[in-house]
Amino acid sequence: MRKDVLEYINQQKELKKFIREQPLWYRKLSRNPTDLQKLEIESLHYYKKTIPHQVEKLTNNVQMASMMFYMLQSMKDQN
């Protein structure tokens, strides 16, 4: 792998971890170092850090809080 690509990956802990979990990317980058941007995008999808994933997580949290609120409210009404 090219030295500059390797240094960039070593600076990004999450990318380094991703490559260890997905060794196919090490081979891909060795053959084509310009795929670094694809690696970053794939890593975001793998760790679910894309905007749609974050929106889904927020939605789930809001739904959970709403459900807890209504559950507490119904318990209060029973007493």
All heavy atoms as an XYZ file, in Angstrom:
684
protein
N       0.850     -1.178      0.000
C       0.000      0.000      0.000
C       0.897      1.242      0.000
O       1.952      1.238      0.625
C      -0.922     -0.008      1.224
C      -1.936      1.085      1.196
S      -3.047      1.144      2.632
C      -3.854     -0.409      2.520
N       0.429      2.279     -0.657
C       1.220      3.509     -0.703
C       1.355      4.108      0.681
O       0.459      4.012      1.520
C       0.549      4.532     -1.623
C       0.798      4.239     -3.061
C       0.300      5.262     -4.031
N      -0.221      6.498     -3.497
C      -0.959      7.351     -4.192
N      -1.281      7.075     -5.430
N      -1.391      8.455     -3.662
N       2.500      4.724      0.889
C       2.817      5.260      2.211
C       1.848      6.367      2.638
O       1.425      6.414      3.796
C       4.249      5.778      2.210
C       4.811      6.010      3.568
C       6.287      6.316      3.497
C       6.867      6.288      4.882
N       8.320      6.356      4.858
N       1.488      7.247      1.725
C       0.577      8.338      2.086
C      -0.815      7.817      2.456
O      -1.447      8.313      3.392
C       0.481      9.370      0.960
C      -0.014      8.783     -0.352
O       0.189      7.574     -0.579
O      -0.593      9.539     -1.155
N      -1.275      6.783      1.774
C      -2.573      6.188      2.093
C      -2.508      5.509      3.456
O      -3.415      5.656      4.281
C      -2.996      5.176      0.996
C      -4.270      4.439      1.392
C      -3.183      5.878     -0.336
N      -1.446      4.810      3.697
C      -1.272      4.125      4.978
C      -1.211      5.118      6.140
O      -1.815      4.900      7.188
C      -0.008      3.269      4.942
C       0.173      2.262      6.050
C      -1.000      1.305      6.120
C       1.462      1.498      5.849
N      -0.516      6.225      5.951
C      -0.447      7.255      6.987
C      -1.825      7.863      7.255
O      -2.191      8.103      8.402
C       0.534      8.359      6.573
C       1.982      7.933      6.660
C       2.929      9.015      6.149
O       2.469     10.137      5.841
O       4.136      8.726      6.066
N      -2.574      8.097      6.187
C      -3.920      8.661      6.345
C      -4.799      7.706      7.141
O      -5.532      8.120      8.041
C      -4.532      8.941      4.970
C      -5.919      9.515      5.050
C      -6.109     10.857      5.374
C      -7.032      8.721      4.821
C      -7.390     11.388      5.460
C      -8.307      9.239      4.902
C      -8.479     10.571      5.221
O      -9.742     11.093      5.311
N      -4.737      6.438      6.817
C      -5.545      5.434      7.519
C      -5.123      5.333      8.979
O      -5.968      5.213      9.869
C      -5.450      4.066      6.814
C      -6.169      4.149      5.476
C      -6.035      2.960      7.679
C      -5.962      2.961      4.590
N      -3.842      5.393      9.249
C      -3.361      5.311     10.630
C      -3.814      6.507     11.461
O      -3.949      6.404     12.673
C      -1.844      5.182     10.668
C      -1.390      3.783     10.300
O      -2.088      2.809     10.531
N      -0.202      3.685      9.709
N      -4.048      7.643     10.826
C      -4.533      8.825     11.542
C      -6.012      8.716     11.883
O      -6.476      9.337     12.832
C      -4.300     10.082     10.703
C      -2.848     10.446     10.553
C      -2.660     11.610      9.603
O      -3.611     12.085      8.986
N      -1.424     12.074      9.473
N      -6.746      7.917     11.127
C      -8.192      7.742     11.315
C      -8.442      6.397     12.004
O      -8.424      5.356     11.369
C      -8.917      7.761      9.966
C      -8.615      8.952      9.099
C      -9.276     10.205      9.611
O     -10.348     10.152     10.202
N      -8.645     11.333      9.375
N      -8.680      6.432     13.306
C      -8.848      5.191     14.077
C      -9.984      4.326     13.536
O      -9.873      3.107     13.464
C      -9.102      5.506     15.548
C      -7.912      6.046     16.271
C      -8.245      6.290     17.726
C      -7.045      6.865     18.456
N      -7.327      7.080     19.874
N     -11.064      4.978     13.163
C     -12.219      4.225     12.687
C     -11.926      3.526     11.360
O     -12.331      2.380     11.156
C     -13.412      5.152     12.541
C     -14.729      4.422     12.516
C     -15.869      5.392     12.704
O     -16.353      5.919     11.693
O     -16.263      5.614     13.857
N     -11.213      4.193     10.469
C     -10.846      3.561      9.197
C      -9.897      2.393      9.421
O     -10.015      1.353      8.764
C     -10.198      4.580      8.249
C     -11.105      5.618      7.642
C     -10.314      6.542      6.731
C     -12.244      4.972      6.878
N      -8.976      2.576     10.341
C      -8.031      1.504     10.650
C      -8.770      0.282     11.187
O      -8.500     -0.854     10.783
C      -7.010      2.006     11.668
C      -5.851      1.090     11.897
C      -4.836      1.765     12.801
C      -3.621      0.897     12.998
N      -2.622      1.564     13.838
N      -9.721      0.518     12.064
C     -10.522     -0.571     12.623
C     -11.349     -1.238     11.520
O     -11.456     -2.460     11.459
C     -11.432     -0.026     13.719
C     -12.288     -1.065     14.382
C     -13.160     -0.438     15.453
C     -14.116     -1.466     16.025
N     -15.078     -0.859     16.931
N     -11.913     -0.428     10.634
C     -12.718     -0.963      9.538
C     -11.880     -1.868      8.630
O     -12.332     -2.952      8.245
C     -13.337      0.179      8.733
C     -14.128     -0.279      7.542
C     -15.342     -0.904      7.712
C     -13.650     -0.077      6.264
C     -16.076     -1.335      6.619
C     -14.375     -0.493      5.159
C     -15.589     -1.126      5.337
N     -10.689     -1.437      8.313
C      -9.825     -2.253      7.441
C      -9.430     -3.550      8.129
O      -9.322     -4.597      7.494
C      -8.584     -1.454      6.998
C      -9.017     -0.398      5.980
C      -7.535     -2.367      6.389
C      -7.920      0.457      5.468
N      -9.248     -3.515      9.433
C      -8.941     -4.754     10.154
C     -10.129     -5.708     10.134
O      -9.953     -6.918     10.098
C      -8.535     -4.443     11.587
C      -7.159     -3.850     11.666
C      -6.736     -3.624     13.080
N      -5.368     -3.118     13.114
C      -4.826     -2.562     14.155
N      -5.515     -2.440     15.277
N      -3.579     -2.135     14.105
N     -11.324     -5.168     10.182
C     -12.515     -6.010     10.153
C     -12.880     -6.434      8.734
O     -13.535     -7.462      8.545
C     -13.694     -5.279     10.797
C     -13.506     -5.061     12.279
C     -14.608     -4.224     12.894
O     -15.579     -3.869     12.204
O     -14.488     -3.923     14.100
N     -12.485     -5.645      7.757
C     -12.775     -5.921      6.351
C     -11.469     -5.916      5.552
O     -11.158     -4.957      4.840
C     -13.727     -4.867      5.783
C     -15.015     -4.691      6.542
C     -15.936     -5.869      6.354
O     -16.036     -6.433      5.278
N     -16.608     -6.249      7.431
N     -10.659     -6.967      5.631
C      -9.334     -6.968      4.987
C      -9.383     -6.858      3.461
O      -8.375     -6.532      2.833
C      -8.704     -8.289      5.420
C      -9.758     -9.070      6.073
C     -10.907     -8.174      6.375
N     -10.535     -7.087      2.883
C     -10.673     -6.923      1.436
C     -10.280     -5.506      1.017
O      -9.694     -5.291     -0.043
C     -12.115     -7.227      1.025
C     -12.512     -6.945     -0.411
C     -11.782     -7.911     -1.333
C     -14.000     -7.086     -0.580
N     -10.587     -4.531      1.876
C     -10.273     -3.145      1.551
C      -8.774     -2.881      1.531
O      -8.309     -2.018      0.795
C     -10.976     -2.191      2.521
C     -12.358     -1.922      2.069
C     -13.498     -2.495      2.517
C     -12.733     -1.044      1.006
N     -14.570     -2.015      1.815
C     -14.135     -1.125      0.884
C     -12.037     -0.209      0.158
C     -14.833     -0.398     -0.065
C     -12.737      0.525     -0.777
C     -14.121      0.424     -0.879
N      -8.026     -3.603      2.300
C      -6.569     -3.444      2.261
C      -6.062     -3.818      0.869
O      -5.248     -3.116      0.278
C      -5.910     -4.318      3.333
C      -4.431     -4.096      3.441
C      -3.932     -3.079      4.228
C      -3.524     -4.886      2.738
C      -2.581     -2.852      4.327
C      -2.168     -4.670      2.832
C      -1.699     -3.651      3.633
O      -0.361     -3.425      3.712
N      -6.579     -4.906      0.348
C      -6.177     -5.335     -1.003
C      -6.658     -4.344     -2.059
O      -5.933     -4.026     -2.999
C      -6.718     -6.732     -1.291
C      -5.900     -7.803     -0.597
C      -6.503     -9.145     -0.806
N      -7.463     -9.271      0.314
C      -8.348    -10.219      0.437
N      -8.452    -11.136     -0.471
N      -9.140    -10.262      1.469
N      -7.897     -3.861     -1.900
C      -8.424     -2.897     -2.870
C      -7.572     -1.633     -2.910
O      -7.253     -1.116     -3.983
C      -9.865     -2.520     -2.537
C     -10.884     -3.546     -2.915
C     -12.275     -3.004     -2.629
C     -13.335     -4.007     -2.979
N     -14.689     -3.486     -2.734
N      -7.201     -1.138     -1.739
C      -6.397      0.087     -1.688
C      -4.975     -0.150     -2.170
O      -4.345      0.762     -2.704
C      -6.385      0.651     -0.271
C      -7.694      1.260      0.191
C      -7.595      1.663      1.650
C      -8.072      2.454     -0.665
N      -4.467     -1.335     -2.002
C      -3.135     -1.647     -2.509
C      -3.121     -1.606     -4.029
O      -2.155     -1.158     -4.640
C      -2.686     -3.027     -2.040
O      -2.502     -3.039     -0.653
N      -4.202     -2.070     -4.611
C      -4.295     -2.089     -6.079
C      -4.713     -0.742     -6.660
O      -4.276     -0.359     -7.740
C      -5.292     -3.160     -6.516
C      -4.811     -4.546     -6.194
C      -5.808     -5.590     -6.630
N      -5.353     -6.898     -6.168
C      -6.150     -7.807     -5.655
N      -7.436     -7.572     -5.529
N      -5.657     -8.955     -5.266
N      -5.589     -0.041     -5.927
C      -6.102      1.223     -6.436
C      -6.215      2.232     -5.286
O      -7.273      2.340     -4.656
C      -7.461      0.998     -7.114
C      -7.920      2.205     -7.880
O      -7.228      3.213     -7.935
N      -9.097      2.115     -8.448
N      -5.161      2.977     -5.012
C      -5.162      3.914     -3.876
C      -6.176      5.049     -4.001
O      -6.489      5.714     -3.021
C      -3.750      4.478     -3.844
C      -2.966      3.749     -4.852
C      -3.883      2.941     -5.684
N      -6.720      5.249     -5.176
C      -7.707      6.329     -5.334
C      -9.073      5.947     -4.775
O      -9.965      6.785     -4.730
C      -7.860      6.703     -6.821
O      -8.277      5.548     -7.561
C      -6.541      7.229     -7.382
N      -9.240      4.714     -4.337
C     -10.510      4.275     -3.750
C     -10.645      4.672     -2.282
O     -11.537      4.174     -1.590
C     -10.651      2.748     -3.866
C     -11.052      2.304     -5.253
O     -11.424      3.171     -6.066
O     -10.996      1.091     -5.526
N      -9.818      5.554     -1.828
C      -9.843      5.965     -0.427
C     -11.188      6.595     -0.047
O     -11.724      6.331      1.032
C      -8.698      6.937     -0.148
C      -8.377      7.213      1.300
C      -8.062      5.927      2.036
C      -7.195      8.159      1.390
N     -11.759      7.368     -0.944
C     -13.056      7.985     -0.673
C     -14.149      6.912     -0.583
O     -15.036      6.987      0.272
C     -13.408      9.006     -1.746
C     -14.658      9.796     -1.424
C     -14.916     10.893     -2.440
O     -14.284     10.952     -3.485
N     -15.866     11.744     -2.137
N     -14.069      5.905     -1.437
C     -15.033      4.802     -1.371
C     -14.905      4.065     -0.043
O     -15.908      3.633      0.534
C     -14.811      3.827     -2.524
C     -15.186      4.368     -3.867
C     -14.926      3.350     -4.956
C     -15.191      3.921     -6.329
N     -14.877      2.968     -7.400
N     -13.683      3.915      0.428
C     -13.447      3.275      1.722
C     -14.137      4.062      2.833
O     -14.800      3.480      3.691
C     -11.956      3.174      2.005
C     -11.565      2.805      3.430
C     -11.803      1.328      3.686
C     -10.128      3.163      3.700
N     -13.999      5.375      2.818
C     -14.612      6.205      3.852
C     -16.132      6.104      3.816
O     -16.773      5.995      4.863
C     -14.165      7.655      3.690
C     -12.713      7.869      4.040
C     -12.261      9.297      3.829
O     -12.866     10.016      3.012
O     -11.291      9.684      4.492
N     -16.699      6.088      2.637
C     -18.156      5.979      2.502
C     -18.626      4.615      2.992
O     -19.609      4.513      3.734
C     -18.582      6.225      1.040
C     -18.332      7.689      0.665
C     -20.046      5.854      0.823
C     -18.489      8.002     -0.799
N     -17.915      3.580      2.597
C     -18.278      2.236      3.033
C     -18.153      2.088      4.546
O     -18.971      1.436      5.193
C     -17.387      1.206      2.329
C     -17.827     -0.211      2.519
C     -19.153     -0.526      1.857
O     -19.474      0.091      0.828
O     -19.865     -1.413      2.371
N     -17.148      2.733      5.119
C     -16.965      2.707      6.566
C     -18.137      3.397      7.277
O     -18.624      2.905      8.298
C     -15.648      3.387      6.934
O     -15.523      3.545      8.308
N     -18.594      4.508      6.735
C     -19.739      5.211      7.323
C     -20.991      4.329      7.294
O     -21.753      4.296      8.255
C     -20.009      6.515      6.579
C     -18.997      7.636      6.790
C     -19.319      8.814      5.878
C     -18.965      8.077      8.230
N     -21.180      3.613      6.197
C     -22.330      2.712      6.112
C     -22.178      1.550      7.084
O     -23.147      1.143      7.728
C     -22.502      2.176      4.687
C     -23.066      3.167      3.741
N     -24.394      3.525      3.743
C     -22.483      3.897      2.759
C     -24.613      4.423      2.807
N     -23.460      4.674      2.198
N     -20.976      1.021      7.197
C     -20.716     -0.126      8.064
C     -20.990      0.215      9.528
O     -21.592     -0.568     10.254
C     -19.264     -0.572      7.883
C     -18.884     -1.804      8.667
C     -19.243     -3.069      8.226
C     -18.146     -1.698      9.833
C     -18.879     -4.201      8.927
C     -17.777     -2.826     10.550
C     -18.137     -4.070     10.091
O     -17.783     -5.188     10.797
N     -20.540      1.394      9.937
C     -20.736      1.821     11.330
C     -22.037      2.598     11.530
O     -22.272      3.143     12.608
C     -19.549      2.652     11.801
C     -18.292      1.837     11.941
C     -17.179      2.091     11.150
C     -18.220      0.799     12.858
C     -16.028      1.334     11.279
C     -17.080      0.038     12.988
C     -15.989      0.311     12.192
O     -14.855     -0.450     12.322
N     -22.840      2.670     10.490
C     -24.144      3.342     10.520
C     -24.026      4.787     10.993
O     -24.719      5.229     11.906
C     -25.129      2.561     11.389
C     -25.411      1.181     10.828
C     -26.434      0.447     11.636
C     -26.687     -0.910     10.992
N     -27.686     -1.673     11.715
N     -23.141      5.531     10.349
C     -22.943      6.935     10.696
C     -23.364      7.877      9.578
O     -23.025      9.053      9.594
C     -21.472      7.176     11.056
C     -21.079      6.471     12.332
C     -19.785      6.972     12.848
C     -19.523      6.385     14.219
N     -18.366      6.995     14.824
N     -24.120      7.352      8.626
C     -24.614      8.212      7.562
C     -25.802      9.010      8.086
O     -26.382      8.683      9.125
C     -25.046      7.387      6.337
O     -26.094      6.508      6.723
C     -23.883      6.598      5.752
N     -26.194     10.033      7.375
C     -27.307     10.881      7.808
C     -28.609     10.077      7.926
O     -29.303     10.214      8.936
C     -27.453     12.104      6.878
C     -26.247     13.024      7.062
C     -28.747     12.853      7.155
C     -26.186     14.190      6.119
N     -28.953      9.220      6.950
C     -30.184      8.429      7.135
C     -30.133      7.530      8.372
O     -31.153      7.371      9.062
C     -30.266      7.586      5.859
C     -29.507      8.352      4.849
C     -28.403      9.035      5.609
N     -28.971      6.970      8.681
C     -28.854      6.149      9.886
C     -29.045      6.996     11.148
O     -29.691      6.561     12.107
C     -27.484      5.458      9.941
C     -27.361      4.311      8.992
N     -26.452      4.315      7.961
C     -28.013      3.131      8.915
C     -26.562      3.185      7.291
N     -27.502      2.446      7.852
N     -28.487      8.185     11.150
C     -28.618      9.055     12.315
C     -30.063      9.513     12.503
O     -30.556      9.594     13.631
C     -27.686     10.261     12.179
C     -26.227      9.891     12.295
C     -25.302     11.069     12.074
O     -25.728     12.141     11.647
N     -24.023     10.886     12.349
N     -30.752      9.791     11.392
C     -32.165     10.186     11.467
C     -32.995      9.026     12.003
O     -33.875      9.214     12.846
C     -32.678     10.645     10.079
C     -34.192     10.794     10.072
C     -32.007     11.944      9.672
N     -32.709      7.823     11.526
C     -33.434      6.643     12.001
C     -33.208      6.429     13.500
O     -34.149      6.129     14.239
C     -32.974      5.409     11.225
C     -33.670      4.134     11.623
C     -33.152      2.937     10.856
O     -32.363      3.115      9.906
O     -33.524      1.812     11.228
N     -31.978      6.613     13.936
C     -31.668      6.451     15.363
C     -32.415      7.496     16.194
O     -32.984      7.172     17.240
C     -30.159      6.587     15.565
C     -29.692      6.333     16.972
C     -28.179      6.437     17.057
C     -27.687      6.269     18.464
N     -26.232      6.400     18.556
N     -32.429      8.734     15.732
C     -33.144      9.796     16.427
C     -34.641      9.503     16.480
O     -35.273      9.650     17.526
C     -32.894     11.143     15.753
C     -33.632     12.332     16.345
C     -33.133     12.619     17.756
C     -33.466     13.548     15.463
N     -35.192      9.047     15.372
C     -36.615      8.703     15.314
C     -36.938      7.598     16.307
O     -37.945      7.670     17.020
C     -37.004      8.275     13.892
O     -36.693      9.333     12.994
C     -38.478      7.947     13.792
N     -36.089      6.583     16.360
C     -36.313      5.484     17.310
C     -36.267      5.978     18.753
O     -37.069      5.548     19.582
C     -35.286      4.375     17.101
C     -35.519      3.603     15.821
O     -36.597      3.629     15.254
N     -34.487      2.924     15.349
N     -35.326      6.871     19.040
C     -35.225      7.411     20.397
C     -36.455      8.237     20.768
O     -36.946      8.158     21.895
C     -33.957      8.240     20.551
C     -32.701      7.398     20.583
O     -32.756      6.205     20.847
N     -31.571      8.016     20.306
N     -36.944      9.029     19.824
C     -38.138      9.843     20.075
C     -39.350      8.934     20.287
O     -40.170      9.166     21.186
C     -38.382     10.842     18.922
C     -39.757     11.476     19.015
C     -37.294     11.902     18.915
N     -39.464      7.886     19.489
C     -40.573      6.944     19.652
C     -40.514      6.263     21.015
O     -41.541      6.074     21.668
C     -40.565      5.902     18.541
C     -41.030      6.420     17.204
C     -40.929      5.366     16.115
O     -40.279      4.339     16.270
N     -41.585      5.641     14.989
N     -39.315      5.889     21.430
C     -39.153      5.231     22.728
C     -39.532      6.187     23.860
O     -40.243      5.809     24.792
C     -37.712      4.760     22.911
C     -37.454      4.100     24.244
S     -38.325      2.545     24.446
C     -37.282      1.480     23.508
N     -39.090      7.435     23.778
C     -39.424      8.418     24.807
C     -40.927      8.677     24.831
O     -41.529      8.793     25.900
C     -38.663      9.716     24.555
N     -41.541      8.755     23.679
C     -42.980      8.977     23.595
C     -43.732      7.803     24.216
O     -44.698      8.002     24.970
C     -43.383      9.156     22.133
O     -44.765      9.264     22.006
N     -43.302      6.604     23.922
C     -43.950      5.422     24.483
C     -43.819      5.405     26.007
O     -44.787      5.120     26.721
C     -43.328      4.154     23.902
C     -44.006      2.872     24.359
S     -43.269      1.403     23.648
C     -41.720      1.355     24.536
N     -42.641      5.751     26.504
C     -42.433      5.796     27.954
C     -43.313      6.867     28.596
O     -43.897      6.656     29.659
C     -40.957      6.068     28.273
C     -40.029      4.966     27.847
S     -40.279      3.467     28.769
C     -39.317      3.832     30.198
N     -43.421      8.018     27.934
C     -44.259      9.101     28.447
C     -45.707      8.655     28.560
O     -46.355      8.861     29.589
C     -44.126     10.332     27.543
C     -45.044     11.451     27.931
C     -44.766     12.240     29.038
C     -46.190     11.713     27.195
C     -45.602     13.270     29.402
C     -47.038     12.736     27.551
C     -46.735     13.517     28.660
N     -46.235      8.040     27.492
C     -47.622      7.590     27.518
C     -47.834      6.477     28.532
O     -48.883      6.399     29.171
C     -48.091      7.154     26.133
C     -48.281      8.320     25.194
C     -47.571      8.409     24.011
C     -49.175      9.349     25.506
C     -47.738      9.481     23.149
C     -49.353     10.426     24.658
C     -48.636     10.488     23.488
O     -48.794     11.562     22.651
N     -46.840      5.620     28.708
C     -46.953      4.552     29.684
C     -47.006      5.146     31.100
O     -47.835      4.756     31.912
C     -45.765      3.592     29.563
C     -45.892      2.353     30.419
S     -44.593      1.164     30.113
C     -43.219      1.977     30.910
N     -46.147      6.103     31.388
C     -46.161      6.752     32.706
C     -47.456      7.519     32.921
O     -48.012      7.541     34.025
C     -44.956      7.676     32.847
C     -43.595      6.987     32.986
C     -42.465      8.009     32.940
C     -43.530      6.198     34.271
N     -47.943      8.157     31.864
C     -49.185      8.906     31.967
C     -50.365      7.978     32.251
O     -51.232      8.288     33.070
C     -49.428      9.697     30.670
C     -50.491     10.748     30.779
C     -50.560     11.574     29.518
O     -50.257     11.088     28.441
N     -50.972     12.825     29.673
N     -50.389      6.824     31.610
C     -51.484      5.871     31.849
C     -51.408      5.285     33.248
O     -52.424      5.024     33.885
C     -51.487      4.759     30.802
O     -50.375      3.926     30.965
N     -50.199      5.093     33.757
C     -50.039      4.608     35.140
C     -50.540      5.655     36.123
O     -51.145      5.321     37.144
C     -48.594      4.236     35.416
C     -48.112      3.000     34.685
S     -46.368      2.692     34.874
C     -46.326      2.204     36.598
N     -50.283      6.913     35.821
C     -50.716      8.010     36.692
C     -52.248      8.098     36.700
O     -52.863      8.311     37.740
C     -50.112      9.325     36.204
C     -50.491     10.519     37.030
C     -49.873     11.776     36.441
C     -50.363     13.002     37.179
N     -49.901     14.225     36.547
N     -52.871      7.915     35.525
C     -54.319      7.992     35.417
C     -55.012      6.854     36.153
O     -56.131      7.010     36.647
C     -54.756      7.988     33.950
C     -54.354      9.266     33.235
O     -54.072     10.274     33.918
O     -54.305      9.264     31.985
N     -54.356      5.712     36.270
C     -54.953      4.557     36.958
C     -55.002      4.791     38.464
O     -55.871      4.268     39.146
C     -54.164      3.290     36.658
C     -54.368      2.764     35.260
C     -53.552      1.526     34.973
O     -52.720      1.124     35.785
N     -53.764      0.940     33.818
N     -54.082      5.546     38.987
C     -54.039      5.793     40.435
C     -54.938      6.903     40.750
O     -55.701      7.357     41.235
C     -52.621      6.147     40.904
C     -51.703      4.930     40.803
O     -52.172      3.806     40.885
N     -50.441      5.187     40.628
